[in-house]
Each structure stands twice: as structure tokens, then as C-alpha cells.
């Protein structure tokens, strides 16, 4: 199973994850089994955690806890893969839920990991501190490069700030973790370019303060009354222009790298879009053919179901056939059986209802009446004591025979 396939499978399993023990332990066993793919699966877990609604986020931490504790007996793959983002995961869950129950559950998980030294001797207490809105592990911001002016600190967000803004910052911070290849490189390059631009803005602000034209004018030294003050002003101006040049060089390099990756991504996306558009056009004919066949299959299936229902309805009304009688001479029934065996059977062999009941043939002691005639005397004898039997017999006779019987009954005074 390749990386994309196992990530797709993991994403599907995470979509069906719930807070029951069976669901969490089942998926945990799957993760432990695929522990060699931990570094590939962790970004998918992070992406699904970010996209999950607030009520489901704690379930993802429960899954991570079960995986971490059960997998460490077989290896450190999951621990090493989860360590860079677990701080972010806990803070992300706390920031997006905010209820006391979730806070206590997160604290309990962190205490368990700390007490059992899941991640070694590292302190995990700061994972529960979300006051500054930043993550110390797998966090949103990286430190400014050594020797460069740091970007101006952002104003602290108000406690009741809009949740939309916080979620937007988190999504932007998690973009590189959700991308691979050139896309991830472009995301990192754009992030570096933004930080370099922020450093350049800070250097420009410093120049506006310390790099004034009168400080480095041609006659600045001659017109200055205080040589020491003039020296300090020139030193400040030199520091400001040096910082600006460093920031300009860094920003130019970052934007050049971002442009190179952007060009590669653009060309690849354009080629992919063209190929996918062509494939979409080609699939139209196949789609029409499949839809047409599906409609025909639906009609055939409906007709077959109707035929089966009709056969079952007709079969339930069939009387039980009597077995053919054999003469006392004992003729061999094999020819008749062979003839019946050679008859072609239908698609659905009829099985009469109540087949488990034993068949009881009708009495054949009296000879049957001659065809076309009715033994009125016999009928009268049977119905003489029961008028209801007479009505049933009359209803079963043909019209001409019924008239003859009714005439005889009238003559007899019945």
C-alpha cells in the first residue's frame, strides 16, 4: 500500500471515529500495526483534527493517547512522529472547545504522558497554556534569524476576539503540514518571504528614526556643535542602514525562491488542469453509456421482480396435484419418470406452499358422473338435510344444469 493509499484509508477511518472505546481501540490497533508509516500518517491525523468539529477534537487526542501508549512497546515510531505536533494538538483542542470538561480531559492526558515519560523527560506543562495563542511545539511562528532585527511583535489578541480570526491563523500555520513536495516548499518559501518582509518593515521604521538626512549630510560634522553627539547620530544611522540592507537582501532572496517554486507549481497546475479537463471531456461518453445501461438494467430488474411476484401469487392458488394412480398389475413407473425428467425446467421451479404437509388424495370410490350430465338424485340426497350445501352445489353447476336442478327442486316443493 503506497503513501497516498494508506493516507486515504487513514482519513476514511478517522472520519468514522467516535468516542466509544471500541472505535478508538480498533483504529489504535490499526495504527500500531502500521507504525512504520507513522511519519506519513501523522500529517493526515493533524489535518483531520484541524477540520473536525469542536465536539470531536478530544476524540482525536484519545486516539493519539492509545496509540502512543500501546505502540511504545514495539517501537518509538509514533512517539517520534507525534512529538513535534502534540503541543499544537492540545492547544488547538483547548482553543476551539473552551469547555471545562475538555480542559480537564486535556490536563489529564498531559499529566499521564508526563508521569509515564511518554516523551522522555521533557516538560509538557506549557502545552496547557493557551493564553498567548501560540504553540511552543509545532507552533505558528518561528524565531527570527540570529543577527537580524526581529519583526515587531503583534498586539495581543483581546480575550473575546473573534474565533474566525483565530481559526484563520491556525489554518495558515498548519498549511505546510498538509502539503507535500513542491507545494510544501512553496508554502515554506512564502512564509519565509512574509517574515522577511516583516523584518524589512521593522528596518525601514528604524531608518525613519535613526537615518535622517541631516545626520549624514556633507557638512554634518562642520555644522555640529557637539562632536560626541554627531558621532552617536552617525553610529545610529550606520546601524540602521546596515540592518535595512540585511533585511533587503533576505527579502529579495526569499521572494526569488518563492517565485521559483511558484513558477514550478503554476506550470504543474496548468498541465494538470489541462489533462484533467481533457479526461473530463473523454469521460462524458462513458458516463452516458453507463447511465443508459443502468436505466435498462433497472427496467429489466423491475420486470423480473414483477414476474417473480406474479409467479408466486399464481402458485399460491394452484391446487395440489394428485399423484398418478397405478394399476393393480403394477406397471413400471420408470418411463413416466424418465419422460418427466426430460421436460425442460423453467427458470424458477414452482414450489407449492405448504409443501411440508402430507398430500391426501380425494376419495375415488364412486365413479365420476358422465360428461355433460348431472346426477340430480344424488345431489338432492346430499343436500336434503343441509340447505347451505345445496346453495354451494347450485353455484358450482353450469347455468343450464343449475336451471334443471332448480326446476326439479321447485317441482318437489323445496
N, C-alpha and C positions, 0 to 999 in steps of 0.2 A: 504494500500500500504506500503510494507516494505521499509527499508532504501535503499537497493540495487535497488529496482524497481524505487523508486522516484528519486534516483540519476541518473539512466539510462534515465529516462524520462526527467529530467532536462538537462542532457548532450545533448540529442537529440534536445531539444528546443533551447539550446544555439548554437548548430551547425547551426540552421536555422535563427538565429538572424541577423538582418540587421539594418542599421542606420535610418530607417524610424520611424516616430512617432507611427504608428500603430503596428509595430513589437515590439518596446520597451515597449509600454504601455500594449500590450496584455500579454507579458511574465511577466511584472511587476505585473499585477493583479493576475496572477497565483502564483507568489512568495508571494504576500501578503496573498493570500488565504492559502498557505502552510507555514505561518510564524512560526508555531510550530516546523517545521523541519529546521529552519534556520541554526542551528549549523551543521546539516547534509549536507545541500546544499551548504554552503559557501566553503568548500574544493573543491567541484566539480566546482564551479564558478572560483576559483583560478586556478585550473588545466586547465580548458578550456581557461582562459585568457592567461596563460603561453604558451599554444600550439597555440593560434590564431596568424595569420599573423599580421604584424605591422599595416596594414590598418584597422583591425577590433578591435584592443585593446581598442581604445577610446569608441567604442560602448558598451563594457562591463562596462566601468565606467558610461556611460549614464544610462545603465540599473540599476546599483547599486544606482545611484543618485535617480532615480524614485522610486525604492523600498524603500530606506531609508526615503524619504520624505513622501511617502504615507502610509507606514506601522507604522510610529511612532504614528499615531492617534489611532491605535488599540493595540499597544504594542511595547516593546523595543527589541523584539526577534532578528530582523535583525540588529539593531544598535549594540547590544552586540556581535553578531556573527561576524559582519564585522569589528568592531573596531580593532582587533589585526592585520588584514592584509591590511587595506586600505592604510596605508602608503606605504607598499610594492607595492600595486597595482598601485598607482600613479607613484611611482619612476620607476617601471618596464615598464609602458607605456611610460614614458618620455625617458628612456634609449633606448628603442627598436624602437622608431619612430624618434625622433630628429628633426622633422619639427616644424616650428614656430606656425602653426595653432594648432597642438596638444598641444604644450606648453601653448598657450593662453587658450585653452579649459580646460586643467587640472587646470590652475590657477583660472579660473572662477568657476569651480566646488569646489575647495578647499575654495575659498572665500565664496561661498554660504553656504557650510557646517559650516564654521567658523561663519559667520554672523547669521545664523539661529540656531546656537548652536546644530547642529545635534548630535554631540558627547560631548555635555556639554561644559564646559569652557576650555577644553584642547586646547593648541595651535597646529595648524596644518600647520604652515608655513614651518616647516622643511621637510614636505612631498615633497615640490617642489625643494629641494636642493639635486641634484644627483651628486654633484662634487666629493664626496669621494667614490661613487659606492656602498655604504652600506645603508641598510634600518634601520631606528631607530625603526620602529614598524613592528613586524613580520619579523625582519631582518635576515641577513645572519649569523651574528656572535653573540655569547653570551659573556658576560663578564667573565673573568677568575674567579674561585672561590676565595673568600676572604682568604687571608693568603698564597696564592700560588703565585709563580712567574708567571707573565704574559708572554704569548708567545710573541716572537719577532714580532713586527709589520711588516706587509707585505709592501713591497715597493709600493708606489702609482703608479697606472697604468698610462701609458702615455695617453694623451688626444686622440691620434689617434690609440690606441691599437686595436687589432683585436676584432671584435664583437663576433667571435666564442668563445673566452675565456670568455667574459662577460656572454654570454648565458649559457655557461657550469657552471659557478659559480652560476648563478641563478637557474639552474635546480637542482644542488646539494643542494642548500638552500631550495628548495621547495619540495624535496623528502618526508620528514616526513609528510607534509600536505596532500600529495596524497596517503598515506598509512594508513592502519588501523590495529588494533590488534597487533599480534606478529611482523608483518612486520614493523610497525611503531616503535615498541620497539627496534627492531634490528637496524633500521636506526638511532635512537637516541643514542643507545649504540655505534655504530660505529663512530658517530660524536663526542661523548664524548671521545672515545678512541683516535681519531685523535688529539683532543685538549690536552689530557693528554700527548700524545707523543710529541706534540709541546712544552708543558711545561717542559717535561723531557729533550728535546734537549736544551732548554734555561738553565736548571740547569746544564747540562753537560758542556755547554760553560762557565758558571760561575765557575765551578770546575776547568776547564783548566786554568783559570786566577788566582783564589784565593787558590786553593787546590793543591799547589805544594809540592812534596815530601820533599824538604828541610825545609818546614815550620813546618812539624810535625815529623821531624827526632828525634831519641833518644837524640842526642847531640845538638839539635837546641838551647836550652837555654844556654848551656855552650859555644857554639861557637859564639853566637850573641854578638856583641859589644854594641848594643843598646837594653836594655830590653823593652823599650816602643815600639819600632818598632817590636820587636819579639812578644809582646802581641797583637798588632794590626794585625799582619800576622796570628796569631793563631785564633783570633776572626773572621777574614775574612774566614779562612779555615773552622771554625766550622759552620758559616752561610751557606757556600757553600755546605758542606756535608749534613747539615740539610735540605736545600732546595731540594737537589737531592734525599734524602730518601723520603721526602714527595711526590715528583714527581714520584718516582718509585712505591710507594705504590698506588698512584692514578692510574697510568697507568696500573699496574697489576690488580687492581680491575675492571677498565673499560674493559680491554681485556678479563678478565674472564667472565664478564657479557655479552659482545658481543659474546663470544664463546658459552655461554649457549643459547642465543637467536638464534645464527646461527645454532646450532645443532637442535633446535626445528623447525626452518624454513626449514632446509635441510631435516629432516625426513618427514615433512608435504609435501614439494615439491616433494620428491621422491614418496611418497604414491599417491599424486595427479597425478603425471606424469604416474605412473603405471596404475591407474584406468582410466585415460583419454585415454591412449594408447589402453587398452582393449576395452573401449567404441568405439574408432575409428575403431578397427577391427570388432566389432559387427555391426557397422552401415554400413559396406560395402555392406552386403547382402540387407539391406533395401534400400540403395541408388540405387543398380542395379534394384531392383524390381520397385521402384518408377520411375526410368528413363525409364524402359521398358513400364510401363503402360502409362507414359506420351507420349511416342512415338506412342503407339497405339491410345491414345485419340486424338493426333494430326492428325493422318491419318483419324480417324472417323469424326472428326470435318471438315476436308477438304472435305471429301466425302459428308457430309451433306450440306456444303455450295455450292458445285458443283450441288447437286441435286436441292436445292432451286433455284439456278440461272437458271438451265435448265427449271424448272417448271415455273418460271416467264417468261422466254423467250418464251416458248411454249404457255403460257396463253395469252400473248400479241398478238399472231397471231390467236387465236380462234375467229371465227365469233360469233356474238351474237345470241344465240339460240332463236328461235321463241317460243312463248307460245303456248301450245297445244290448238287447236280450239275446241269449244264445239258445239254440235248440237243445233238446234233451240228448240228441245224438252227439253233442259235444264237438261242433265244428271248430277247427283250429282258428283262433282269432289273429294269428300272426299276419295273414295277408292284409287284413283291415288295418292293423297297427302299422305295417310297412307302408301302406298307401297313405296313412295319415302322416307318417314321418317324412314322406317325400313332398308333401304340400309345403310351398314356401311360407315361411312365417312372416308376419308383419313386423314393422319396425318396433312396435310396442305390443308385446303379448298381453292380452287381456287376462287379468286375474280377478275372478269374481269376488265380490265382497262376501264375507262370512265363509271363506274357503275352509276354515278350520272346522266348521260344523260338518257333521256326518250327513251325507246325502241320503234322503229317504224317498224312494220311488213311489209313485201313485199306485193304488190298487188296480189290478187288471183282471179281476175275477169275472166281471160281466163283459160280454162282447160289446164293442163300441156301436153306436147307432149307425144305421145306413146313411150314407152321404146324401144330403138334401132332405131328409125327413126327421121328425121328432117323435119320440115315444111319449105321447100326451098322457097315457095312463100312468106311466112310471113317474112323470113329473107331478101329476096330481097326487099320487100316493105319497111322494116325498114331502109335498107342500101342504098336504091336507091339514096337518096339525100345526103348521107354522106359517102364518101369512107373510112374515118377513122373508122367509126362504122363497116363497112364491114371487115376491117382488124382485128379488135378486135374479131368479131364473128368467123371469119375463124380460128383464133389462138385458140379459145376456143373449137372448134369441134374436135372429134377424127379424125384420119388420113383418114379412109375410107369415112367418111361423108364429110370431107373437100375436098377430091378428087371429090366427086359427085357434090358438090356446085360449085367448080372451073370449072367443065365441063359445068354445066348449065350457068355459067357466060360467059364462052368462047362462047357458042352457042348463047347467047343473045347479044354478041358483047360488053360486059362490059370491 
